[in-house]
Amino acid sequence: MLLYDRDMIDYIGSYCSETQFSDEQLASFYADIISRYKQEETITVDVYSHKEHPYPELVGEIVMQQHDVSERHAEKVGVEYKRDKNTRS
């Protein structure tokens, strides 16, 4: 959600809620992103890198991720999500 545009947040938010996370920190992180999205606030790696614990650590794990959105996703659902090229603003 941090590495893609607001369309990805909308898509994930439509199918997921913080209650689906077993990890309390990730549930809180998800809820914060959704809250910022609804308030039309900036959601970037930089914003969360400068917040209090545990956000910087979680951001590090996300940025170093091994997985990406499937290239076939657009074929299946008709929507293409592009990775945010400017995650620091």
C-alpha positions as CSV (number, residue, x, y, z in Angstrom):
1,M,0.0,0.0,0.0
2,L,2.9,2.3,0.7
3,L,4.7,1.6,-2.6
4,Y,1.7,2.0,-4.9
5,D,-0.8,4.7,-5.5
6,R,-4.1,5.5,-3.8
7,D,-6.0,3.1,-6.1
8,M,-4.1,0.2,-4.4
9,I,-5.1,1.4,-1.0
10,D,-8.7,1.7,-2.2
11,Y,-8.6,-1.8,-3.6
12,I,-7.1,-3.4,-0.5
13,G,-9.3,-1.4,1.8
14,S,-12.3,-2.8,0.0
15,Y,-11.4,-6.4,0.7
16,C,-9.5,-6.2,4.0
17,S,-9.7,-4.8,7.5
18,E,-7.4,-4.5,10.5
19,T,-9.2,-7.3,12.2
20,Q,-7.7,-9.7,9.6
21,F,-4.2,-9.1,10.9
22,S,-2.9,-11.4,13.6
23,D,0.1,-9.1,14.2
24,E,-1.0,-6.1,16.4
25,Q,1.6,-3.7,14.9
26,L,0.6,-4.5,11.3
27,A,-3.1,-4.1,12.2
28,S,-2.3,-0.7,13.6
29,F,-0.2,0.2,10.6
30,Y,-3.0,-0.8,8.2
31,A,-5.6,1.2,10.2
32,D,-3.4,4.2,10.2
33,I,-2.9,4.0,6.4
34,I,-6.7,3.7,5.9
35,S,-7.3,6.6,8.2
36,R,-4.9,8.8,6.3
37,Y,-6.4,7.7,3.0
38,K,-9.9,8.6,4.1
39,Q,-8.7,12.0,5.3
40,E,-6.8,12.5,2.0
41,E,-3.5,12.9,3.8
42,T,-0.1,12.0,2.3
43,I,0.8,8.3,2.5
44,T,4.4,7.6,1.6
45,V,7.5,5.7,2.8
46,D,8.9,9.1,4.0
47,V,5.9,9.9,6.1
48,Y,6.1,6.6,8.0
49,S,9.9,6.5,8.2
50,H,9.7,9.6,10.4
51,K,6.9,8.5,12.7
52,E,7.4,6.8,16.1
53,H,8.1,3.1,16.7
54,P,7.1,0.7,15.1
55,Y,6.6,2.4,11.8
56,P,10.2,2.9,10.7
57,E,10.9,-0.8,11.3
58,L,7.8,-1.9,9.4
59,V,8.6,0.4,6.5
60,G,12.0,-1.1,6.3
61,E,10.5,-4.6,6.0
62,I,8.1,-3.4,3.4
63,V,10.6,-1.7,1.2
64,M,12.8,-4.7,1.3
65,Q,9.9,-7.0,0.2
66,Q,10.5,-9.8,-2.2
67,H,7.0,-9.9,-3.7
68,D,5.2,-7.5,-6.0
69,V,1.8,-7.2,-7.6
70,S,1.2,-9.9,-10.2
71,E,1.7,-8.8,-13.7
72,R,-1.4,-10.8,-14.6
73,H,-3.6,-9.0,-12.1
74,A,-4.6,-6.4,-14.7
75,E,-5.7,-9.2,-17.0
76,K,-7.8,-10.8,-14.3
77,V,-9.6,-7.7,-12.8
78,G,-9.1,-5.1,-15.5
79,V,-7.2,-2.7,-13.3
80,E,-3.4,-2.1,-13.5
81,Y,-1.6,-0.8,-10.4
82,K,1.7,1.0,-10.9
83,R,4.4,1.2,-8.3
84,D,4.8,4.7,-6.9
85,K,8.1,6.0,-8.4
86,N,8.4,8.8,-5.8
87,T,8.0,7.0,-2.4
88,R,10.0,9.7,-0.6
89,S,7.6,12.7,-1.1
